[in-house]
Amino acid sequence: MNQGHRYRGLMVPGCLLLGEGVFDEMHSAFSLWVGRTRSVERDHRRCRPEDLRLVVLDCPLESWNDGSVRELFGDLIALKKLGFGTLYRDKVLPVDTTDFVGRHYLSCIEGPEGLHVLAGFRTVDRERCRSFNLPFPALSLARAVNAPLHAAAVEQFVEQDPAVSYVGSWTIHPSVCSNKGLRESLREHFVLGSILFHREAGVERLMLGATLRFKVDRLLRPVGYRPLEHEGNPLPPLAAHHLHGEPVQLMYLEKAPVSVLARTEGLRRLWDSRVSY
């Protein structure tokens, strides 16, 4: 970790089995998180784009003994639970195994109790999946709904170059919706930041599942994302199994256009001043 920021949040075991002490800590942390939610929401409404900080949380599982990592991860899960809960029906899990081993890019604001997570997205590259013996998420999405053409297209794209990453689980705190300037900045953190942050890690080729109901596909097309293709033909959306049939379009970015790369430099200061765990 660099810089000693303090985090408070909800701890959720997700898909991994943790000891009973974790559940006691989870209940205590959740009580603290609920108690400060209203004051934090007021901060969101007053927050300016220039107040945002970037926090990178890389593979929480490997740093689980660090209390700050656990608290930050808990804050992230609490945000995802809140964000997913306002948009989806019951029984949609806001966390899965890749949350424990992926890399999280979190947009935060400074508050009385430290940095608080406003928005974030998760990435996991092919090599990380291999090291933990996990399937690449785009492939899992296709296989879960028995879509052989989508699965074949994912495999073909991944095999062209092993330096490929899957971007997902983009979440914004619901209270941000009333702050237009902040909301637009957080969108840029996702759309442009995902390109810049990956380039800094030596990865240019990206994949994701764009939820059509929220027009994520329209948000991404202008920066170079295209629907996944099989033998030159665009593939239709999938009925995502984990979202109870929600239409999701698998998309890919081969290489961002030069004009888009120039726009990503607007986030250079944010990247250079990041806090890393």
Contacts in CASP RR format, 6 or more apart in sequence:
PFRMAT RR
TARGET T0000
AUTHOR 0000-0000-0000
METHOD contacts of the structure
MODEL  1
MNQGHRYRGLMVPGCLLLGEGVFDEMHSAFSLWVGRTRSVERDHRRCRPE
DLRLVVLDCPLESWNDGSVRELFGDLIALKKLGFGTLYRDKVLPVDTTDF
VGRHYLSCIEGPEGLHVLAGFRTVDRERCRSFNLPFPALSLARAVNAPLH
AAAVEQFVEQDPAVSYVGSWTIHPSVCSNKGLRESLREHFVLGSILFHRE
AGVERLMLGATLRFKVDRLLRPVGYRPLEHEGNPLPPLAAHHLHGEPVQL
MYLEKAPVSVLARTEGLRRLWDSRVSY
1 63 0 8 1.000
1 66 0 8 1.000
1 68 0 8 1.000
1 69 0 8 1.000
1 275 0 8 1.000
1 276 0 8 1.000
1 277 0 8 1.000
2 275 0 8 1.000
2 276 0 8 1.000
3 275 0 8 1.000
4 68 0 8 1.000
5 55 0 8 1.000
5 68 0 8 1.000
5 114 0 8 1.000
5 115 0 8 1.000
5 275 0 8 1.000
6 68 0 8 1.000
6 71 0 8 1.000
6 113 0 8 1.000
6 114 0 8 1.000
7 68 0 8 1.000
7 71 0 8 1.000
7 72 0 8 1.000
7 74 0 8 1.000
7 75 0 8 1.000
7 114 0 8 1.000
7 115 0 8 1.000
8 29 0 8 1.000
8 32 0 8 1.000
8 33 0 8 1.000
8 36 0 8 1.000
8 71 0 8 1.000
8 75 0 8 1.000
8 113 0 8 1.000
9 29 0 8 1.000
9 30 0 8 1.000
9 32 0 8 1.000
9 33 0 8 1.000
9 71 0 8 1.000
9 72 0 8 1.000
9 74 0 8 1.000
9 75 0 8 1.000
9 78 0 8 1.000
10 26 0 8 1.000
10 29 0 8 1.000
10 30 0 8 1.000
10 33 0 8 1.000
10 74 0 8 1.000
10 75 0 8 1.000
10 77 0 8 1.000
10 78 0 8 1.000
10 81 0 8 1.000
11 22 0 8 1.000
11 25 0 8 1.000
11 26 0 8 1.000
11 29 0 8 1.000
11 70 0 8 1.000
11 71 0 8 1.000
11 73 0 8 1.000
11 74 0 8 1.000
11 77 0 8 1.000
12 26 0 8 1.000
12 74 0 8 1.000
12 77 0 8 1.000
12 81 0 8 1.000
12 95 0 8 1.000
13 22 0 8 1.000
13 23 0 8 1.000
13 26 0 8 1.000
14 93 0 8 1.000
14 95 0 8 1.000
14 96 0 8 1.000
14 97 0 8 1.000
14 99 0 8 1.000
14 100 0 8 1.000
15 95 0 8 1.000
15 96 0 8 1.000
15 97 0 8 1.000
15 100 0 8 1.000
16 61 0 8 1.000
16 97 0 8 1.000
16 100 0 8 1.000
25 70 0 8 1.000
29 71 0 8 1.000
29 74 0 8 1.000
30 78 0 8 1.000
33 75 0 8 1.000
33 78 0 8 1.000
36 113 0 8 1.000
40 111 0 8 1.000
40 116 0 8 1.000
40 175 0 8 1.000
41 173 0 8 1.000
41 175 0 8 1.000
43 109 0 8 1.000
43 111 0 8 1.000
43 116 0 8 1.000
44 109 0 8 1.000
44 118 0 8 1.000
44 173 0 8 1.000
44 175 0 8 1.000
44 176 0 8 1.000
44 178 0 8 1.000
44 179 0 8 1.000
44 182 0 8 1.000
45 175 0 8 1.000
45 178 0 8 1.000
45 179 0 8 1.000
47 109 0 8 1.000
47 118 0 8 1.000
47 179 0 8 1.000
47 182 0 8 1.000
48 182 0 8 1.000
49 181 0 8 1.000
49 182 0 8 1.000
49 184 0 8 1.000
49 185 0 8 1.000
51 109 0 8 1.000
51 110 0 8 1.000
52 107 0 8 1.000
52 108 0 8 1.000
52 109 0 8 1.000
52 118 0 8 1.000
52 182 0 8 1.000
52 185 0 8 1.000
52 186 0 8 1.000
52 189 0 8 1.000
52 270 0 8 1.000
53 107 0 8 1.000
53 108 0 8 1.000
53 109 0 8 1.000
53 110 0 8 1.000
53 115 0 8 1.000
53 270 0 8 1.000
53 273 0 8 1.000
53 274 0 8 1.000
53 275 0 8 1.000
54 105 0 8 1.000
54 106 0 8 1.000
54 107 0 8 1.000
54 108 0 8 1.000
54 189 0 8 1.000
54 270 0 8 1.000
54 271 0 8 1.000
54 273 0 8 1.000
54 274 0 8 1.000
54 275 0 8 1.000
55 72 0 8 1.000
55 105 0 8 1.000
55 106 0 8 1.000
55 108 0 8 1.000
55 115 0 8 1.000
55 117 0 8 1.000
55 274 0 8 1.000
55 275 0 8 1.000
55 276 0 8 1.000
55 277 0 8 1.000
56 103 0 8 1.000
56 104 0 8 1.000
56 105 0 8 1.000
56 106 0 8 1.000
56 197 0 8 1.000
56 274 0 8 1.000
56 275 0 8 1.000
56 276 0 8 1.000
56 277 0 8 1.000
57 69 0 8 1.000
57 72 0 8 1.000
57 73 0 8 1.000
57 76 0 8 1.000
57 103 0 8 1.000
57 104 0 8 1.000
57 106 0 8 1.000
57 277 0 8 1.000
58 102 0 8 1.000
58 103 0 8 1.000
58 104 0 8 1.000
58 276 0 8 1.000
58 277 0 8 1.000
59 100 0 8 1.000
59 101 0 8 1.000
59 102 0 8 1.000
59 103 0 8 1.000
59 128 0 8 1.000
60 69 0 8 1.000
60 70 0 8 1.000
60 73 0 8 1.000
60 99 0 8 1.000
60 100 0 8 1.000
60 101 0 8 1.000
60 102 0 8 1.000
60 104 0 8 1.000
60 277 0 8 1.000
61 100 0 8 1.000
61 101 0 8 1.000
62 101 0 8 1.000
63 69 0 8 1.000
63 277 0 8 1.000
64 70 0 8 1.000
66 277 0 8 1.000
68 277 0 8 1.000
69 277 0 8 1.000
72 106 0 8 1.000
72 117 0 8 1.000
72 277 0 8 1.000
73 99 0 8 1.000
75 116 0 8 1.000
75 117 0 8 1.000
76 99 0 8 1.000
76 104 0 8 1.000
76 106 0 8 1.000
76 117 0 8 1.000
76 120 0 8 1.000
77 94 0 8 1.000
77 95 0 8 1.000
77 99 0 8 1.000
79 117 0 8 1.000
79 118 0 8 1.000
79 119 0 8 1.000
79 120 0 8 1.000
79 171 0 8 1.000
79 173 0 8 1.000
80 94 0 8 1.000
80 95 0 8 1.000
80 169 0 8 1.000
80 171 0 8 1.000
81 94 0 8 1.000
81 95 0 8 1.000
82 173 0 8 1.000
82 174 0 8 1.000
83 94 0 8 1.000
83 171 0 8 1.000
83 172 0 8 1.000
83 173 0 8 1.000
83 174 0 8 1.000
84 92 0 8 1.000
84 94 0 8 1.000
84 171 0 8 1.000
85 92 0 8 1.000
85 94 0 8 1.000
86 174 0 8 1.000
87 214 0 8 1.000
88 243 0 8 1.000
88 244 0 8 1.000
88 246 0 8 1.000
89 244 0 8 1.000
91 244 0 8 1.000
92 242 0 8 1.000
92 243 0 8 1.000
92 244 0 8 1.000
93 242 0 8 1.000
94 169 0 8 1.000
94 171 0 8 1.000
96 242 0 8 1.000
97 134 0 8 1.000
98 122 0 8 1.000
98 124 0 8 1.000
98 129 0 8 1.000
98 134 0 8 1.000
98 137 0 8 1.000
99 122 0 8 1.000
99 169 0 8 1.000
101 124 0 8 1.000
101 128 0 8 1.000
101 132 0 8 1.000
101 134 0 8 1.000
102 122 0 8 1.000
102 123 0 8 1.000
102 124 0 8 1.000
102 128 0 8 1.000
103 122 0 8 1.000
103 123 0 8 1.000
103 124 0 8 1.000
103 128 0 8 1.000
104 120 0 8 1.000
104 121 0 8 1.000
104 122 0 8 1.000
104 123 0 8 1.000
105 120 0 8 1.000
105 121 0 8 1.000
105 122 0 8 1.000
105 123 0 8 1.000
105 189 0 8 1.000
105 193 0 8 1.000
105 194 0 8 1.000
105 197 0 8 1.000
106 117 0 8 1.000
106 119 0 8 1.000
106 120 0 8 1.000
107 117 0 8 1.000
107 118 0 8 1.000
107 119 0 8 1.000
107 120 0 8 1.000
107 185 0 8 1.000
107 186 0 8 1.000
107 189 0 8 1.000
108 115 0 8 1.000
108 116 0 8 1.000
108 117 0 8 1.000
108 118 0 8 1.000
109 115 0 8 1.000
109 116 0 8 1.000
109 118 0 8 1.000
110 116 0 8 1.000
115 275 0 8 1.000
117 173 0 8 1.000
118 172 0 8 1.000
118 173 0 8 1.000
118 176 0 8 1.000
118 182 0 8 1.000
118 186 0 8 1.000
119 170 0 8 1.000
119 171 0 8 1.000
119 172 0 8 1.000
119 173 0 8 1.000
119 176 0 8 1.000
119 186 0 8 1.000
119 189 0 8 1.000
119 190 0 8 1.000
120 169 0 8 1.000
120 170 0 8 1.000
120 171 0 8 1.000
120 172 0 8 1.000
120 189 0 8 1.000
120 190 0 8 1.000
121 167 0 8 1.000
121 168 0 8 1.000
121 169 0 8 1.000
121 170 0 8 1.000
121 171 0 8 1.000
121 190 0 8 1.000
121 194 0 8 1.000
122 167 0 8 1.000
122 168 0 8 1.000
122 169 0 8 1.000
123 165 0 8 1.000
123 166 0 8 1.000
123 167 0 8 1.000
123 168 0 8 1.000
123 194 0 8 1.000
123 197 0 8 1.000
123 198 0 8 1.000
124 134 0 8 1.000
124 137 0 8 1.000
124 165 0 8 1.000
124 166 0 8 1.000
125 163 0 8 1.000
125 164 0 8 1.000
125 165 0 8 1.000
125 166 0 8 1.000
125 201 0 8 1.000
125 203 0 8 1.000
126 136 0 8 1.000
126 158 0 8 1.000
126 162 0 8 1.000
126 163 0 8 1.000
126 164 0 8 1.000
126 165 0 8 1.000
127 162 0 8 1.000
129 135 0 8 1.000
129 136 0 8 1.000
129 137 0 8 1.000
135 143 0 8 1.000
136 154 0 8 1.000
136 158 0 8 1.000
136 166 0 8 1.000
137 166 0 8 1.000
137 168 0 8 1.000
138 154 0 8 1.000
138 158 0 8 1.000
138 166 0 8 1.000
138 207 0 8 1.000
138 208 0 8 1.000
138 209 0 8 1.000
138 228 0 8 1.000
138 250 0 8 1.000
139 151 0 8 1.000
139 154 0 8 1.000
139 155 0 8 1.000
139 158 0 8 1.000
141 150 0 8 1.000
141 209 0 8 1.000
141 238 0 8 1.000
141 240 0 8 1.000
141 241 0 8 1.000
141 248 0 8 1.000
141 250 0 8 1.000
142 148 0 8 1.000
142 150 0 8 1.000
142 151 0 8 1.000
142 154 0 8 1.000
142 238 0 8 1.000
142 250 0 8 1.000
143 151 0 8 1.000
144 240 0 8 1.000
144 241 0 8 1.000
144 242 0 8 1.000
145 238 0 8 1.000
145 239 0 8 1.000
145 240 0 8 1.000
145 241 0 8 1.000
147 238 0 8 1.000
149 230 0 8 1.000
149 235 0 8 1.000
150 228 0 8 1.000
150 230 0 8 1.000
150 235 0 8 1.000
150 238 0 8 1.000
150 250 0 8 1.000
152 230 0 8 1.000
153 228 0 8 1.000
153 229 0 8 1.000
153 230 0 8 1.000
153 235 0 8 1.000
153 250 0 8 1.000
154 207 0 8 1.000
154 228 0 8 1.000
154 250 0 8 1.000
157 164 0 8 1.000
157 205 0 8 1.000
157 207 0 8 1.000
157 228 0 8 1.000
157 252 0 8 1.000
158 164 0 8 1.000
160 205 0 8 1.000
161 205 0 8 1.000
163 202 0 8 1.000
163 203 0 8 1.000
163 204 0 8 1.000
163 205 0 8 1.000
164 203 0 8 1.000
164 205 0 8 1.000
164 206 0 8 1.000
164 207 0 8 1.000
165 198 0 8 1.000
165 203 0 8 1.000
165 205 0 8 1.000
165 206 0 8 1.000
165 207 0 8 1.000
166 206 0 8 1.000
166 207 0 8 1.000
166 208 0 8 1.000
167 194 0 8 1.000
167 206 0 8 1.000
167 207 0 8 1.000
167 208 0 8 1.000
168 208 0 8 1.000
168 209 0 8 1.000
170 190 0 8 1.000
170 216 0 8 1.000
172 183 0 8 1.000
172 186 0 8 1.000
176 182 0 8 1.000
176 183 0 8 1.000
176 186 0 8 1.000
177 183 0 8 1.000
187 219 0 8 1.000
188 267 0 8 1.000
189 267 0 8 1.000
189 270 0 8 1.000
191 219 0 8 1.000
191 220 0 8 1.000
191 223 0 8 1.000
192 223 0 8 1.000
192 260 0 8 1.000
192 263 0 8 1.000
192 264 0 8 1.000
192 266 0 8 1.000
192 267 0 8 1.000
193 264 0 8 1.000
193 267 0 8 1.000
193 271 0 8 1.000
194 206 0 8 1.000
195 206 0 8 1.000
195 223 0 8 1.000
195 253 0 8 1.000
195 256 0 8 1.000
195 260 0 8 1.000
195 261 0 8 1.000
195 264 0 8 1.000
196 264 0 8 1.000
196 265 0 8 1.000
196 267 0 8 1.000
196 268 0 8 1.000
196 271 0 8 1.000
197 271 0 8 1.000
198 204 0 8 1.000
198 206 0 8 1.000
199 261 0 8 1.000
199 264 0 8 1.000
200 271 0 8 1.000
204 253 0 8 1.000
204 254 0 8 1.000
204 255 0 8 1.000
204 256 0 8 1.000
205 252 0 8 1.000
205 253 0 8 1.000
205 254 0 8 1.000
205 255 0 8 1.000
206 225 0 8 1.000
206 252 0 8 1.000
206 253 0 8 1.000
207 228 0 8 1.000
207 250 0 8 1.000
207 251 0 8 1.000
207 252 0 8 1.000
207 253 0 8 1.000
208 220 0 8 1.000
208 225 0 8 1.000
208 250 0 8 1.000
208 251 0 8 1.000
209 216 0 8 1.000
209 248 0 8 1.000
209 249 0 8 1.000
209 250 0 8 1.000
209 251 0 8 1.000
210 216 0 8 1.000
210 217 0 8 1.000
210 219 0 8 1.000
210 220 0 8 1.000
210 225 0 8 1.000
210 248 0 8 1.000
210 249 0 8 1.000
210 250 0 8 1.000
210 251 0 8 1.000
211 240 0 8 1.000
211 243 0 8 1.000
211 246 0 8 1.000
211 247 0 8 1.000
211 248 0 8 1.000
212 237 0 8 1.000
212 247 0 8 1.000
212 248 0 8 1.000
212 249 0 8 1.000
213 246 0 8 1.000
213 247 0 8 1.000
217 225 0 8 1.000
217 227 0 8 1.000
217 249 0 8 1.000
217 251 0 8 1.000
220 251 0 8 1.000
220 253 0 8 1.000
223 253 0 8 1.000
223 256 0 8 1.000
223 257 0 8 1.000
223 260 0 8 1.000
223 263 0 8 1.000
224 253 0 8 1.000
224 256 0 8 1.000
224 257 0 8 1.000
224 260 0 8 1.000
225 251 0 8 1.000
225 252 0 8 1.000
225 253 0 8 1.000
226 234 0 8 1.000
226 251 0 8 1.000
226 252 0 8 1.000
226 253 0 8 1.000
226 254 0 8 1.000
227 234 0 8 1.000
227 235 0 8 1.000
227 249 0 8 1.000
227 250 0 8 1.000
227 251 0 8 1.000
228 234 0 8 1.000
228 235 0 8 1.000
228 249 0 8 1.000
228 250 0 8 1.000
228 251 0 8 1.000
228 252 0 8 1.000
229 235 0 8 1.000
235 250 0 8 1.000
237 247 0 8 1.000
237 248 0 8 1.000
237 249 0 8 1.000
238 247 0 8 1.000
238 248 0 8 1.000
238 249 0 8 1.000
238 250 0 8 1.000
239 245 0 8 1.000
239 246 0 8 1.000
239 247 0 8 1.000
239 248 0 8 1.000
240 246 0 8 1.000
240 247 0 8 1.000
240 248 0 8 1.000
256 264 0 8 1.000
END
